Amino acid sequence: MKVLVLMNGLRGIAPGQRFRIEQWAKKLEVQGVSFDFVPFETPELRRIMYARGQFVAKVRELLWCTVQRAIRVASIRRKWDVVFLYRELLPLGPPILEQVLGRKKMPIVYDFDDAIFLPNVSDANRQFGFLKWNSKVRTICRLSSHVTVGNAYLKDFAGRFSNRVTVIPSTVDTDAYVPKDNVDIKGVPVIGWSGSFSTVKYLKALEPALKALRKKLDFRLKVIGCDDYAIDGLEVERREWNALSEAQDIRSFDVGIMPLPDDAWTRGKCGMKALLYMSLGVPTIVSPVGMNSEIIKDGENGFLAVSDEEWVEKILAIVADVGLRKKFARAGRSTVEEHYSTRSQIGRLIEIFEDVQTPTRLYS
C-alpha cells in the first residue's frame, strides 16, 4: 500500500503531525506500507512565520509555498492508494485545492487534532487573520472518504459533515520514549512545562499560582520551546525545543504541568503534553479541560487542578511525597501504554486505510 501524506509542517518538527501520522508511519512501514510526505512549509517559512514583523517576507514565502502546493496537487495521479490529509492543504483561503483533490476520486483520509474550525490566529500573524477560512473544515470532511480526529469533541463537529469519523488519539511511541530511572528529587525541585511560542500564554495564566508556590517552595521552572519566557522573582531555565533532546529534557522534570483555560478552542486539545510527561515517568498535573479529564484520573495517575490554590497544593503534595511520585509515574506510564501508545492504536489506522480502498465505501 502506498500513502501520500499532505501536511502543513516540515517533517520531524510540527508537534501535531509528529505524534500522529509521522509516528504512525514508522510503525506501518515495517508492515509494508510506504509513505511519501509532502509538507506545505519550507525551512524559510518555518523560520519567519511565527516571528513578529517581516510581513513582506512572509507574504513572499507564503505565495511561493502556495504555488508549489497547487502544482503538486494538480499533478497527483493514481500512483498512491490513499491520500492522508493533515489539517488542510493551505493555511489561508478557501478549500479550492481540496476540491481539486476531491475530483481526482482518490481515497482521502482527513485528520485533524485541534479545533481548527474555530477562529484562532497567533499574535505574530494577526494581519493574516481575515484570510483564515475556518469553514473549510466542514467542506474537507464532506470531500473525504474517512475522517480521523484526536478526541470526541472534534468528532462531534466532524460528524455533522461525515458519517465516517473515527477518534484516534494522539499517541506516544513508548518504544522510543522510555521513562526515567527514578523519581528522586536531587536538589531544587524542577517544575516543567513544554510547549511553544503559541501556547506559552497558557503557562502565563498560571503565573499567580507559581508566584504563590514560590513563597512555600524553592523551585526552578524549566520551560521548553519558548526561549524568551521569564517571570519576575522566579528562577526560569529555558531550553529550545529539539527533537533529539526532547525526551531527556522532559525526564529532568520532577513535576510536569499543563494548565489550560476552559474554552471552545482548548476543548479540542488532545492532551499531548500530559501524554509525553506520563510516558517518561514524570508525575503530572493538568487542568481538567477536554481530553485531559479522560487521560488523568485525579489522584490515581496524576492530578487535576483548577484554582491557583489547587495548583499550589498539588504541586507541594507531589514534591513532598516520594510514594505519590512513584505511584503517578507507574500509573501514568501504564495509562499511555494501554490507551495512548502508537502500538495500541496503529491497527485502527490500517483498518481505515484498507476500508477506504473498498469501492462501495467511497464517495457515498
C-alpha positions as semicolon CSV with decimal commas, in nm:
position;residue;x (nm);y (nm);z (nm)
1;M;0,000;0,000;0,000
2;K;0,125;0,348;-0,090
3;V;0,012;0,655;0,103
4;L;0,065;1,018;0,007
5;V;0,078;1,243;0,315
6;L;-0,006;1,610;0,257
7;M;0,074;1,803;0,573
8;N;0,139;2,156;0,696
9;G;0,475;2,145;0,869
10;L;0,820;2,017;0,798
11;R;0,869;1,655;0,891
12;G;1,001;1,593;1,240
13;I;0,924;1,943;1,372
14;A;0,550;2,022;1,388
15;P;0,416;1,854;1,707
16;G;0,066;1,760;1,588
17;Q;0,178;1,565;1,284
18;R;0,482;1,426;1,470
19;F;0,261;1,246;1,720
20;R;0,007;1,141;1,464
21;I;0,086;1,042;1,106
22;E;0,465;1,067;1,126
23;Q;0,479;0,838;1,426
24;W;0,218;0,602;1,288
25;A;0,402;0,577;0,956
26;K;0,716;0,446;1,128
27;K;0,518;0,151;1,263
28;L;0,327;0,089;0,941
29;E;0,637;0,094;0,720
30;V;0,758;-0,229;0,882
31;Q;0,422;-0,381;0,779
32;G;0,485;-0,295;0,414
33;V;0,303;0,038;0,388
34;S;0,508;0,308;0,212
35;F;0,465;0,681;0,269
36;D;0,556;0,993;0,073
37;F;0,549;1,308;0,287
38;V;0,483;1,644;0,119
39;P;0,483;1,945;0,356
40;F;0,346;2,289;0,276
41;E;0,619;2,468;0,470
42;T;0,971;2,539;0,358
43;P;1,252;2,586;0,613
44;E;1,245;2,959;0,536
45;L;0,871;2,988;0,603
46;R;0,915;2,795;0,924
47;R;1,189;3,034;1,032
48;I;0,992;3,355;0,979
49;M;0,625;3,264;1,007
50;Y;0,583;3,299;1,383
51;A;0,833;3,578;1,431
52;R;0,689;3,923;1,477
53;G;0,701;4,155;1,177
54;Q;0,859;4,052;0,843
55;F;0,524;4,093;0,669
56;V;0,665;4,123;0,316
57;A;0,893;3,822;0,362
58;K;0,602;3,618;0,496
59;V;0,378;3,711;0,202
60;R;0,651;3,625;-0,047
61;E;0,723;3,286;0,109
62;L;0,354;3,203;0,154
63;L;0,291;3,275;-0,214
64;W;0,584;3,056;-0,314
65;C;0,464;2,767;-0,097
66;T;0,109;2,807;-0,226
67;V;0,221;2,787;-0,589
68;Q;0,429;2,477;-0,515
69;R;0,138;2,315;-0,333
70;A;-0,102;2,389;-0,620
71;I;0,137;2,240;-0,874
72;R;0,180;1,930;-0,662
73;V;-0,193;1,877;-0,610
74;A;-0,270;1,931;-0,979
75;S;-0,010;1,670;-1,076
76;I;-0,129;1,396;-0,837
77;R;-0,207;1,072;-1,018
78;R;-0,317;0,727;-0,907
79;K;0,035;0,638;-0,800
80;W;-0,089;0,623;-0,441
81;D;-0,361;0,407;-0,292
82;V;-0,460;0,660;-0,022
83;V;-0,414;1,031;0,035
84;F;-0,372;1,128;0,401
85;L;-0,451;1,497;0,450
86;Y;-0,345;1,654;0,779
87;R;-0,545;1,965;0,876
88;E;-0,557;2,147;0,538
89;L;-0,375;2,192;0,210
90;L;-0,326;2,567;0,252
91;P;-0,319;2,766;0,577
92;L;-0,512;3,056;0,420
93;G;-0,805;3,091;0,184
94;P;-1,099;2,871;0,077
95;P;-1,070;2,494;0,013
96;I;-1,007;2,526;-0,362
97;L;-0,718;2,280;-0,371
98;E;-0,908;2,033;-0,155
99;Q;-1,190;2,044;-0,411
100;V;-0,939;1,981;-0,689
101;L;-0,805;1,686;-0,491
102;G;-1,156;1,553;-0,433
103;R;-1,228;1,550;-0,807
104;K;-0,942;1,307;-0,858
105;K;-1,158;1,036;-0,698
106;M;-0,881;0,904;-0,476
107;P;-0,949;0,779;-0,122
108;I;-0,884;1,065;0,121
109;V;-0,832;1,019;0,494
110;Y;-0,864;1,360;0,658
111;D;-0,706;1,407;1,000
112;F;-0,712;1,694;1,249
113;D;-0,627;1,725;1,618
114;D;-0,727;2,081;1,707
115;A;-1,050;2,280;1,686
116;I;-0,934;2,432;1,357
117;F;-1,295;2,503;1,261
118;L;-1,283;2,791;1,514
119;P;-1,109;3,128;1,467
120;N;-0,759;3,116;1,612
121;V;-0,470;3,330;1,489
122;S;-0,128;3,365;1,652
123;D;-0,033;3,706;1,785
124;A;0,252;3,726;1,534
125;N;0,016;3,687;1,237
126;R;-0,292;3,892;1,319
127;Q;-0,260;4,066;0,983
128;F;-0,344;3,738;0,808
129;G;-0,648;3,665;1,023
130;F;-0,902;3,780;0,766
131;L;-0,767;3,516;0,524
132;K;-0,822;3,225;0,760
133;W;-1,108;3,013;0,624
134;N;-1,220;2,807;0,921
135;S;-1,535;2,689;0,744
136;K;-1,318;2,489;0,503
137;V;-1,301;2,208;0,760
138;R;-1,664;2,113;0,700
139;T;-1,602;2,108;0,324
140;I;-1,298;1,884;0,360
141;C;-1,494;1,649;0,587
142;R;-1,759;1,614;0,314
143;L;-1,497;1,550;0,045
144;S;-1,311;1,283;0,242
145;S;-1,361;0,909;0,245
146;H;-1,293;0,894;0,619
147;V;-1,216;1,149;0,891
148;T;-0,988;1,077;1,187
149;V;-0,978;1,314;1,484
150;G;-0,798;1,333;1,816
151;N;-1,091;1,336;2,059
152;A;-1,468;1,312;2,100
153;Y;-1,518;1,690;2,093
154;L;-1,367;1,706;1,745
155;K;-1,568;1,401;1,642
156;D;-1,892;1,575;1,738
157;F;-1,808;1,853;1,493
158;A;-1,682;1,631;1,210
159;G;-1,982;1,400;1,247
160;R;-2,210;1,679;1,128
161;F;-2,049;1,658;0,782
162;S;-1,935;1,296;0,750
163;N;-2,080;0,965;0,864
164;R;-1,734;0,804;0,871
165;V;-1,548;0,961;1,163
166;T;-1,313;0,778;1,398
167;V;-1,137;0,901;1,710
168;I;-0,770;0,805;1,710
169;P;-0,595;0,986;1,995
170;S;-0,254;1,139;1,951
171;T;-0,001;0,881;2,063
172;V;0,346;0,833;2,205
173;D;0,593;0,579;2,070
174;T;0,660;0,406;2,402
175;D;0,947;0,211;2,246
176;A;1,130;0,539;2,188
177;Y;1,005;0,739;2,488
178;V;1,136;0,546;2,789
179;P;1,061;0,657;3,147
180;K;1,333;0,792;3,372
181;D;1,504;0,558;3,615
182;N;1,362;0,704;3,936
183;V;1,159;0,990;4,077
184;D;1,409;1,104;4,337
185;I;1,440;1,483;4,362
186;K;1,803;1,587;4,354
187;G;1,847;1,938;4,484
188;V;1,595;2,208;4,397
189;P;1,270;2,061;4,255
190;V;1,212;2,123;3,884
191;I;0,860;2,217;3,774
192;G;0,849;2,168;3,397
193;W;0,642;2,283;3,103
194;S;0,693;2,202;2,734
195;G;0,523;2,396;2,456
196;S;0,581;2,675;2,206
197;F;0,550;3,048;2,146
198;S;0,181;2,998;2,057
199;T;0,087;2,806;2,373
200;V;0,301;2,986;2,632
201;K;0,000;3,211;2,707
202;Y;-0,146;2,915;2,897
203;L;0,162;2,896;3,116
204;K;0,149;3,273;3,173
205;A;-0,203;3,235;3,311
206;L;-0,057;3,013;3,586
207;E;0,194;3,278;3,699
208;P;-0,007;3,386;4,008
209;A;-0,007;3,024;4,129
210;L;0,365;2,984;4,059
211;K;0,444;3,304;4,249
212;A;0,233;3,183;4,542
213;L;0,414;2,848;4,527
214;R;0,749;3,025;4,541
215;K;0,660;3,159;4,886
216;K;0,632;2,799;5,012
217;L;0,884;2,612;4,798
218;D;1,223;2,683;4,649
219;F;1,193;2,550;4,293
220;R;1,315;2,605;3,940
221;L;1,075;2,643;3,648
222;K;1,201;2,473;3,333
223;V;1,041;2,590;3,008
224;I;1,097;2,408;2,679
225;G;1,008;2,571;2,349
226;C;0,986;2,940;2,442
227;D;1,333;3,088;2,479
228;D;1,231;3,437;2,595
229;Y;0,995;3,339;2,877
230;A;1,054;3,491;3,221
231;I;0,866;3,554;3,548
232;D;0,973;3,820;3,794
233;G;1,104;3,665;4,115
234;L;1,131;3,309;3,980
235;E;1,428;3,113;3,853
236;V;1,347;3,008;3,497
237;E;1,558;2,769;3,294
238;R;1,481;2,800;2,923
239;R;1,554;2,531;2,667
240;E;1,500;2,546;2,293
241;W;1,290;2,258;2,169
242;N;1,498;1,994;1,997
243;A;1,370;1,659;1,874
244;L;1,689;1,480;1,979
245;S;1,688;1,613;2,336
246;E;1,312;1,636;2,394
247;A;1,278;1,316;2,597
248;Q;1,589;1,384;2,803
249;D;1,476;1,740;2,877
250;I;1,133;1,627;2,997
251;R;1,282;1,349;3,210
252;S;1,456;1,624;3,407
253;F;1,116;1,746;3,533
254;D;1,016;1,647;3,885
255;V;0,660;1,765;3,812
256;G;0,511;1,824;3,466
257;I;0,236;2,085;3,432
258;M;-0,025;2,151;3,164
259;P;-0,251;2,446;3,252
260;L;-0,536;2,534;3,015
261;P;-0,836;2,768;3,027
262;D;-1,173;2,607;2,959
263;D;-1,296;2,742;2,624
264;A;-1,413;2,618;2,285
265;W;-1,059;2,610;2,142
266;T;-0,888;2,428;2,429
267;R;-1,160;2,162;2,444
268;G;-1,023;2,045;2,112
269;K;-0,675;1,988;2,258
270;C;-0,561;1,626;2,269
271;G;-0,351;1,627;2,586
272;M;-0,016;1,574;2,414
273;K;0,193;1,747;2,681
274;A;0,040;1,529;2,952
275;L;0,094;1,214;2,748
276;L;0,459;1,299;2,693
277;Y;0,518;1,370;3,060
278;M;0,342;1,050;3,166
279;S;0,519;0,832;2,910
280;L;0,852;0,949;3,052
281;G;0,758;0,876;3,412
282;V;0,703;1,239;3,518
283;P;0,427;1,300;3,777
284;T;0,175;1,520;3,600
285;I;-0,077;1,792;3,689
286;V;-0,323;1,925;3,431
287;S;-0,628;2,145;3,402
288;P;-0,947;1,934;3,370
289;V;-1,021;2,058;3,019
290;G;-1,125;1,845;2,724
291;M;-0,913;1,536;2,671
292;N;-0,716;1,598;2,991
293;S;-1,010;1,480;3,201
294;E;-1,009;1,149;3,013
295;I;-0,635;1,096;3,041
296;I;-0,591;1,189;3,408
297;K;-0,791;1,025;3,685
298;D;-0,741;1,263;3,975
299;G;-0,525;1,108;4,246
300;E;-0,473;0,783;4,052
301;N;-0,233;0,857;3,766
302;G;-0,184;1,231;3,821
303;F;-0,366;1,536;3,948
304;L;-0,632;1,768;3,809
305;A;-0,617;2,130;3,926
306;V;-0,847;2,427;3,867
307;S;-0,783;2,708;4,112
308;D;-0,446;2,864;4,195
309;E;-0,481;2,715;4,542
310;E;-0,524;2,366;4,397
311;W;-0,219;2,405;4,176
312;V;-0,006;2,508;4,473
313;E;-0,146;2,237;4,700
314;K;-0,099;1,956;4,449
315;I;0,250;2,054;4,337
316;L;0,353;2,063;4,704
317;A;0,195;1,720;4,760
318;I;0,394;1,563;4,478
319;V;0,721;1,723;4,582
320;A;0,676;1,615;4,945
321;D;0,578;1,250;4,887
322;V;0,812;1,010;4,709
323;G;0,549;0,737;4,731
324;L;0,300;0,955;4,544
325;R;0,561;1,035;4,279
326;K;0,629;0,664;4,227
327;K;0,257;0,588;4,206
328;F;0,191;0,860;3,947
329;A;0,499;0,764;3,745
330;R;0,395;0,397;3,723
331;A;0,025;0,461;3,667
332;G;0,088;0,740;3,417
333;R;0,319;0,526;3,208
334;S;0,069;0,238;3,220
335;T;-0,213;0,469;3,102
336;V;-0,010;0,573;2,799
337;E;0,097;0,219;2,715
338;E;-0,258;0,083;2,731
339;H;-0,455;0,363;2,565
340;Y;-0,230;0,627;2,407
341;S;0,070;0,443;2,267
342;T;0,135;0,412;1,897
343;R;0,132;0,036;1,936
344;S;-0,216;0,037;2,093
345;Q;-0,376;0,247;1,816
346;I;-0,196;0,164;1,492
347;G;-0,423;-0,126;1,399
348;R;-0,720;0,108;1,378
349;L;-0,547;0,326;1,118
350;I;-0,450;0,035;0,895
351;E;-0,814;-0,080;0,903
352;I;-0,924;0,264;0,784
353;F;-0,664;0,267;0,504
354;E;-0,789;-0,071;0,385
355;D;-1,154;0,024;0,423
356;V;-1,137;0,344;0,215
357;Q;-1,000;0,148;-0,079
358;T;-1,316;-0,060;-0,097
359;P;-1,521;0,090;-0,386
360;T;-1,854;0,060;-0,205
361;R;-1,718;0,274;0,079
362;L;-1,601;0,562;-0,140
363;Y;-1,790;0,875;-0,237
364;S;-2,124;0,761;-0,093
